[in-house]
Amino acid sequence: MIKVAQRLGDVAGLIHTAGVSPSQASPETILKVDLYGTAIVLEEFGNIISEGGSGVVIASQSGHRLEPLSTEQNKALATTPTEELLALPMLQLNNVRDSLHAYQLSKRGNSLRVMAEAVRWGKRGARINTISPGIIITPLAKDELNGPRGDGYRKMINSCAVGRAGTPDEVGNVANLLMGQDGAFITGSDVLMDGGVTAEYWYGDNKK
């Protein structure tokens, strides 16, 4: 992919959106695609991104619903060499409860890894950030709405502050900010845009 891109010219931008959801894949596949796959993209494109370049990785609100990790676990997710990442004890299948837990770990790992990569990208004069969207009406979200967690998804939509799901264009607007000169002071950051779902989850009236 990088070789193809370089044949077109210098690589000045990266938008990485690939991922599978809890209803689409096993814990093992989610960790390989959403966490390890993203780590590869960050590492390889970080080696060739041009000066003044920028990147966006799509994480998820789900990473913000994961219980707090220890300082050591955060650092491990952020900085473990890519080819050693899936060998971390916390990512072994006996320590991962289910596909949702694997997804939450992966998406938390994405935002942590981007924060660490921002230091390396910065040495090339480039920036990298994550966006953590809530429920956005995409094919992935439709799979979730029609899957075993569909009722929970609908509850999140109905109880959040804005009372609706988001659109791809709304995510694109945030990506446009982060990729362009208007966002030139933003790097190593995670933008949570979920209509208030995470706020409701942690601090809402129905929080148990």
CORSULRA-V105009 format. One record per residue. N is the residue number from 1. PHI is phi in degrees with one decimal (999 if undefined). OMEGA is omega as a letter, one per 30 degrees, with the letter a starting at -180 (999 if undefined). BURIAL is I if it has 24 or more other ideal C-beta (glycine too) atoms within 12 Angstrom, else O. Layout:
n:N phi:PHI omega:OMEGA burial:BURIAL
n:N phi:PHI omega:OMEGA burial:BURIAL
This chain:
n:1 phi:999 omega:l burial:O
n:2 phi:-66.0 omega:l burial:O
n:3 phi:-61.0 omega:l burial:O
n:4 phi:-62.1 omega:a burial:O
n:5 phi:-61.7 omega:a burial:O
n:6 phi:-68.7 omega:l burial:O
n:7 phi:-67.4 omega:l burial:O
n:8 phi:-88.7 omega:a burial:O
n:9 phi:139.9 omega:l burial:O
n:10 phi:-63.5 omega:l burial:O
n:11 phi:-89.7 omega:a burial:I
n:12 phi:-106.2 omega:a burial:I
n:13 phi:-148.3 omega:l burial:I
n:14 phi:-136.6 omega:l burial:I
n:15 phi:-125.4 omega:a burial:I
n:16 phi:-112.3 omega:a burial:I
n:17 phi:-119.4 omega:a burial:I
n:18 phi:-65.2 omega:l burial:O
n:19 phi:177.5 omega:l burial:I
n:20 phi:-122.4 omega:a burial:I
n:21 phi:-98.8 omega:a burial:I
n:22 phi:-58.5 omega:l burial:I
n:23 phi:-84.5 omega:a burial:I
n:24 phi:-100.1 omega:a burial:I
n:25 phi:-154.1 omega:l burial:I
n:26 phi:-76.9 omega:l burial:O
n:27 phi:-53.9 omega:a burial:I
n:28 phi:-61.2 omega:a burial:O
n:29 phi:-66.9 omega:l burial:I
n:30 phi:-59.9 omega:l burial:I
n:31 phi:-62.7 omega:a burial:I
n:32 phi:-69.4 omega:a burial:I
n:33 phi:-81.3 omega:a burial:I
n:34 phi:-77.4 omega:a burial:I
n:35 phi:-99.1 omega:a burial:I
n:36 phi:-64.0 omega:l burial:I
n:37 phi:-60.2 omega:l burial:I
n:38 phi:-65.0 omega:l burial:I
n:39 phi:-60.6 omega:l burial:I
n:40 phi:-61.9 omega:a burial:I
n:41 phi:-59.2 omega:a burial:I
n:42 phi:-61.8 omega:a burial:I
n:43 phi:-66.6 omega:a burial:I
n:44 phi:-70.0 omega:l burial:I
n:45 phi:-72.0 omega:l burial:I
n:46 phi:-65.8 omega:l burial:I
n:47 phi:-78.7 omega:a burial:O
n:48 phi:-128.8 omega:a burial:I
n:49 phi:-58.6 omega:a burial:I
n:50 phi:-82.5 omega:l burial:O
n:51 phi:-60.6 omega:a burial:O
n:52 phi:84.6 omega:a burial:O
n:53 phi:-76.0 omega:l burial:I
n:54 phi:-152.6 omega:a burial:I
n:55 phi:-144.2 omega:l burial:I
n:56 phi:-133.9 omega:l burial:I
n:57 phi:-114.0 omega:l burial:I
n:58 phi:-85.6 omega:l burial:I
n:59 phi:-96.9 omega:a burial:I
n:60 phi:-170.0 omega:l burial:I
n:61 phi:-54.7 omega:a burial:I
n:62 phi:-59.2 omega:l burial:I
n:63 phi:-64.4 omega:l burial:I
n:64 phi:-85.6 omega:l burial:I
n:65 phi:-96.8 omega:l burial:I
n:66 phi:-72.9 omega:l burial:I
n:67 phi:-60.5 omega:a burial:O
n:68 phi:-57.2 omega:l burial:O
n:69 phi:-97.8 omega:l burial:O
n:70 phi:-74.1 omega:l burial:O
n:71 phi:-56.9 omega:a burial:O
n:72 phi:-65.5 omega:l burial:O
n:73 phi:-66.6 omega:l burial:O
n:74 phi:-58.2 omega:a burial:I
n:75 phi:-64.4 omega:l burial:O
n:76 phi:-64.0 omega:l burial:I
n:77 phi:-64.0 omega:a burial:I
n:78 phi:-78.4 omega:a burial:I
n:79 phi:-125.2 omega:l burial:I
n:80 phi:-59.6 omega:l burial:I
n:81 phi:-50.5 omega:a burial:O
n:82 phi:-51.4 omega:a burial:I
n:83 phi:-75.3 omega:l burial:O
n:84 phi:-107.7 omega:a burial:O
n:85 phi:-60.4 omega:a burial:I
n:86 phi:-73.6 omega:l burial:I
n:87 phi:-89.7 omega:l burial:O
n:88 phi:-59.2 omega:a burial:I
n:89 phi:-54.6 omega:a burial:O
n:90 phi:-66.5 omega:a burial:I
n:91 phi:-102.7 omega:l burial:I
n:92 phi:-71.4 omega:a burial:O
n:93 phi:-61.2 omega:l burial:O
n:94 phi:-73.7 omega:l burial:O
n:95 phi:-106.4 omega:l burial:O
n:96 phi:-108.5 omega:a burial:I
n:97 phi:-67.1 omega:a burial:O
n:98 phi:-168.1 omega:a burial:O
n:99 phi:-63.8 omega:l burial:I
n:100 phi:-63.8 omega:l burial:I
n:101 phi:-62.2 omega:l burial:I
n:102 phi:-61.6 omega:l burial:I
n:103 phi:-66.0 omega:l burial:I
n:104 phi:-62.7 omega:l burial:I
n:105 phi:-62.1 omega:a burial:I
n:106 phi:-64.3 omega:a burial:I
n:107 phi:-73.4 omega:l burial:I
n:108 phi:-62.5 omega:l burial:I
n:109 phi:-61.4 omega:l burial:I
n:110 phi:-58.7 omega:a burial:I
n:111 phi:-68.0 omega:l burial:I
n:112 phi:-67.6 omega:a burial:I
n:113 phi:-66.7 omega:l burial:I
n:114 phi:-64.3 omega:l burial:I
n:115 phi:-60.4 omega:l burial:I
n:116 phi:-68.2 omega:a burial:I
n:117 phi:-65.3 omega:l burial:I
n:118 phi:-57.9 omega:l burial:I
n:119 phi:-66.6 omega:a burial:O
n:120 phi:-69.4 omega:l burial:I
n:121 phi:-61.3 omega:a burial:I
n:122 phi:-61.6 omega:l burial:O
n:123 phi:-69.1 omega:l burial:O
n:124 phi:-98.2 omega:a burial:I
n:125 phi:75.0 omega:a burial:O
n:126 phi:-122.6 omega:a burial:I
n:127 phi:-124.0 omega:l burial:I
n:128 phi:-148.6 omega:a burial:I
n:129 phi:-140.7 omega:l burial:I
n:130 phi:-115.8 omega:l burial:I
n:131 phi:-116.6 omega:l burial:I
n:132 phi:-111.2 omega:a burial:I
n:133 phi:-76.4 omega:l burial:I
n:134 phi:-85.9 omega:a burial:I
n:135 phi:-78.8 omega:l burial:I
n:136 phi:-111.0 omega:a burial:I
n:137 phi:-75.0 omega:l burial:O
n:138 phi:-131.5 omega:l burial:I
n:139 phi:-55.3 omega:l burial:O
n:140 phi:-62.3 omega:a burial:I
n:141 phi:-63.8 omega:l burial:I
n:142 phi:-64.8 omega:l burial:O
n:143 phi:-61.6 omega:l burial:O
n:144 phi:-68.7 omega:a burial:I
n:145 phi:-63.2 omega:l burial:I
n:146 phi:-97.9 omega:a burial:O
n:147 phi:-101.4 omega:a burial:O
n:148 phi:-66.0 omega:l burial:O
n:149 phi:-101.4 omega:a burial:I
n:150 phi:-59.3 omega:l burial:O
n:151 phi:-62.7 omega:l burial:O
n:152 phi:-64.4 omega:l burial:O
n:153 phi:-61.6 omega:a burial:I
n:154 phi:-64.6 omega:l burial:O
n:155 phi:-64.2 omega:l burial:O
n:156 phi:-61.1 omega:a burial:I
n:157 phi:-63.0 omega:a burial:I
n:158 phi:-72.9 omega:a burial:O
n:159 phi:-97.1 omega:a burial:I
n:160 phi:-76.3 omega:a burial:I
n:161 phi:-60.1 omega:a burial:O
n:162 phi:-91.9 omega:l burial:O
n:163 phi:68.8 omega:l burial:O
n:164 phi:-159.1 omega:l burial:O
n:165 phi:-82.2 omega:l burial:I
n:166 phi:-96.3 omega:l burial:I
n:167 phi:-118.5 omega:l burial:O
n:168 phi:-56.1 omega:a burial:O
n:169 phi:-63.0 omega:l burial:O
n:170 phi:-67.6 omega:l burial:I
n:171 phi:-66.3 omega:l burial:I
n:172 phi:-60.6 omega:l burial:O
n:173 phi:-63.9 omega:l burial:O
n:174 phi:-69.3 omega:l burial:I
n:175 phi:-61.4 omega:l burial:I
n:176 phi:-60.8 omega:l burial:O
n:177 phi:-62.5 omega:a burial:I
n:178 phi:-67.4 omega:a burial:I
n:179 phi:-80.6 omega:a burial:I
n:180 phi:-100.6 omega:a burial:O
n:181 phi:-67.6 omega:l burial:O
n:182 phi:-65.3 omega:l burial:O
n:183 phi:-108.2 omega:a burial:O
n:184 phi:-65.8 omega:l burial:O
n:185 phi:-97.6 omega:a burial:O
n:186 phi:-109.4 omega:l burial:I
n:187 phi:-155.1 omega:a burial:I
n:188 phi:70.1 omega:a burial:I
n:189 phi:-110.6 omega:l burial:I
n:190 phi:-123.0 omega:l burial:I
n:191 phi:-99.3 omega:l burial:I
n:192 phi:-86.6 omega:l burial:I
n:193 phi:-131.9 omega:a burial:I
n:194 phi:-137.3 omega:l burial:I
n:195 phi:68.2 omega:l burial:I
n:196 phi:93.9 omega:a burial:I
n:197 phi:-62.4 omega:a burial:I
n:198 phi:-67.9 omega:l burial:I
n:199 phi:-59.5 omega:l burial:O
n:200 phi:-65.6 omega:a burial:I
n:201 phi:-60.6 omega:a burial:I
n:202 phi:-87.3 omega:a burial:O
n:203 phi:-130.7 omega:a burial:O
n:204 phi:-72.5 omega:a burial:O
n:205 phi:-63.0 omega:a burial:O
n:206 phi:-91.2 omega:a burial:O
n:207 phi:-66.7 omega:a burial:O
n:208 phi:-94.2 omega:999 burial:O
